């Protein structure tokens, strides 16, 4: 029972430190800044997309940043340069979630807590 309780606390500490946070913003141009938000569980990448929007004979470049899934990122990469109505995806960059070792200090804290409780 004590071992199960220790493992429970260890797993709780491990999961709380592994959430991904991404900058979220949209703007005209090639750069934007915004709030850092915690991504949903299914969103495991931070994405930056540059899109050209045609307006009559002019083209306006836009940028958007935010959380997305790796699957969406991979799909969007194959659509670069293909026009969709008035929009064309110029480029996309996705940074994936940090490795689970990023929460190593929390895991060690959980292990120490387990030792204290037992």
C-alpha beads as a LAMMPS data file, in Angstrom:
LAMMPS data file: protein, C-alpha beads

118 atoms
117 bonds

1 atom types
1 bond types

-500.0 500.0 xlo xhi
-500.0 500.0 ylo yhi
-500.0 500.0 zlo zhi

Masses

1 110.0

Atoms # bond

1 1 1 0.000 0.000 0.000
2 1 1 2.791 2.405 0.903
3 1 1 4.537 1.709 -2.399
4 1 1 1.335 2.434 -4.331
5 1 1 0.887 5.709 -2.453
6 1 1 4.473 6.722 -3.227
7 1 1 4.031 5.878 -6.910
8 1 1 0.810 7.883 -6.996
9 1 1 2.533 11.009 -5.653
10 1 1 5.479 10.481 -7.983
11 1 1 3.217 10.202 -11.046
12 1 1 1.240 13.289 -10.024
13 1 1 4.413 15.353 -9.785
14 1 1 5.724 13.996 -13.058
15 1 1 2.608 14.852 -15.055
16 1 1 2.212 18.373 -13.699
17 1 1 5.604 19.438 -15.016
18 1 1 5.321 18.125 -18.563
19 1 1 2.722 20.418 -20.150
20 1 1 3.722 22.348 -23.256
21 1 1 3.459 26.133 -23.389
22 1 1 3.446 28.109 -26.636
23 1 1 3.231 31.723 -27.707
24 1 1 -0.118 32.611 -29.317
25 1 1 -0.493 35.560 -31.709
26 1 1 -1.619 36.681 -35.177
27 1 1 -0.423 39.679 -37.174
28 1 1 0.141 41.156 -40.597
29 1 1 3.816 40.862 -41.503
30 1 1 6.483 38.327 -40.636
31 1 1 6.614 38.535 -36.840
32 1 1 4.267 38.745 -33.865
33 1 1 4.379 38.477 -30.098
34 1 1 1.669 37.351 -27.735
35 1 1 0.752 35.541 -24.573
36 1 1 2.330 32.261 -23.534
37 1 1 -0.462 29.733 -23.008
38 1 1 -0.582 26.153 -21.794
39 1 1 -1.538 23.816 -24.622
40 1 1 -4.293 21.224 -24.435
41 1 1 -3.262 17.593 -23.941
42 1 1 -3.730 16.731 -27.638
43 1 1 -1.636 19.713 -28.762
44 1 1 1.970 18.558 -28.577
45 1 1 3.736 21.148 -30.757
46 1 1 4.166 24.906 -31.034
47 1 1 3.496 26.051 -34.578
48 1 1 4.343 29.166 -36.547
49 1 1 2.652 29.643 -39.928
50 1 1 3.342 32.258 -42.571
51 1 1 0.462 32.723 -45.013
52 1 1 0.135 34.973 -48.059
53 1 1 -3.354 36.368 -48.599
54 1 1 -4.286 37.728 -52.056
55 1 1 -6.414 40.863 -52.131
56 1 1 -7.182 41.889 -55.688
57 1 1 -3.696 42.324 -57.184
58 1 1 -1.887 42.745 -53.856
59 1 1 -0.548 40.075 -51.533
60 1 1 -0.484 40.516 -47.762
61 1 1 1.803 38.352 -45.615
62 1 1 0.464 37.182 -42.268
63 1 1 1.862 35.178 -39.372
64 1 1 0.161 33.124 -36.687
65 1 1 1.634 31.218 -33.754
66 1 1 -0.005 28.763 -31.391
67 1 1 -0.470 25.227 -30.128
68 1 1 -1.179 22.403 -32.563
69 1 1 -0.823 18.669 -32.882
70 1 1 2.157 17.035 -34.600
71 1 1 -0.269 15.428 -37.077
72 1 1 -1.670 18.806 -38.155
73 1 1 1.845 20.186 -38.519
74 1 1 2.934 17.277 -40.728
75 1 1 -0.199 17.636 -42.859
76 1 1 0.268 21.371 -43.307
77 1 1 3.901 20.895 -44.384
78 1 1 2.761 19.044 -47.501
79 1 1 0.394 21.894 -48.411
80 1 1 3.110 24.590 -48.540
81 1 1 2.780 26.551 -51.784
82 1 1 -0.629 25.141 -52.731
83 1 1 -3.227 27.943 -53.041
84 1 1 -6.423 27.526 -51.019
85 1 1 -8.819 30.189 -52.220
86 1 1 -7.061 33.494 -51.614
87 1 1 -4.588 31.993 -49.117
88 1 1 -1.293 30.208 -49.682
89 1 1 0.759 28.673 -46.883
90 1 1 4.269 30.040 -47.377
91 1 1 6.044 28.208 -44.564
92 1 1 5.403 26.391 -41.299
93 1 1 7.687 25.630 -38.379
94 1 1 6.756 23.319 -35.558
95 1 1 8.713 22.756 -32.390
96 1 1 7.725 19.586 -30.657
97 1 1 7.022 19.115 -26.958
98 1 1 10.109 18.971 -24.759
99 1 1 11.321 15.493 -23.826
100 1 1 10.025 13.930 -20.635
101 1 1 13.421 14.564 -19.002
102 1 1 12.365 18.212 -18.769
103 1 1 10.415 17.244 -15.649
104 1 1 13.304 15.331 -14.098
105 1 1 13.525 17.626 -11.033
106 1 1 9.839 16.970 -10.317
107 1 1 10.339 13.232 -10.718
108 1 1 13.239 13.321 -8.269
109 1 1 11.096 15.311 -5.834
110 1 1 8.431 12.629 -6.093
111 1 1 10.990 9.925 -5.453
112 1 1 12.228 11.772 -2.333
113 1 1 8.644 12.229 -1.153
114 1 1 8.090 8.506 -1.554
115 1 1 11.164 7.778 0.581
116 1 1 9.922 10.188 3.272
117 1 1 6.451 8.613 3.344
118 1 1 7.787 5.073 3.534

Bonds

1 1 1 2
2 1 2 3
3 1 3 4
4 1 4 5
5 1 5 6
6 1 6 7
7 1 7 8
8 1 8 9
9 1 9 10
10 1 10 11
11 1 11 12
12 1 12 13
13 1 13 14
14 1 14 15
15 1 15 16
16 1 16 17
17 1 17 18
18 1 18 19
19 1 19 20
20 1 20 21
21 1 21 22
22 1 22 23
23 1 23 24
24 1 24 25
25 1 25 26
26 1 26 27
27 1 27 28
28 1 28 29
29 1 29 30
30 1 30 31
31 1 31 32
32 1 32 33
33 1 33 34
34 1 34 35
35 1 35 36
36 1 36 37
37 1 37 38
38 1 38 39
39 1 39 40
40 1 40 41
41 1 41 42
42 1 42 43
43 1 43 44
44 1 44 45
45 1 45 46
46 1 46 47
47 1 47 48
48 1 48 49
49 1 49 50
50 1 50 51
51 1 51 52
52 1 52 53
53 1 53 54
54 1 54 55
55 1 55 56
56 1 56 57
57 1 57 58
58 1 58 59
59 1 59 60
60 1 60 61
61 1 61 62
62 1 62 63
63 1 63 64
64 1 64 65
65 1 65 66
66 1 66 67
67 1 67 68
68 1 68 69
69 1 69 70
70 1 70 71
71 1 71 72
72 1 72 73
73 1 73 74
74 1 74 75
75 1 75 76
76 1 76 77
77 1 77 78
78 1 78 79
79 1 79 80
80 1 80 81
81 1 81 82
82 1 82 83
83 1 83 84
84 1 84 85
85 1 85 86
86 1 86 87
87 1 87 88
88 1 88 89
89 1 89 90
90 1 90 91
91 1 91 92
92 1 92 93
93 1 93 94
94 1 94 95
95 1 95 96
96 1 96 97
97 1 97 98
98 1 98 99
99 1 99 100
100 1 100 101
101 1 101 102
102 1 102 103
103 1 103 104
104 1 104 105
105 1 105 106
106 1 106 107
107 1 107 108
108 1 108 109
109 1 109 110
110 1 110 111
111 1 111 112
112 1 112 113
113 1 113 114
114 1 114 115
115 1 115 116
116 1 116 117
117 1 117 118
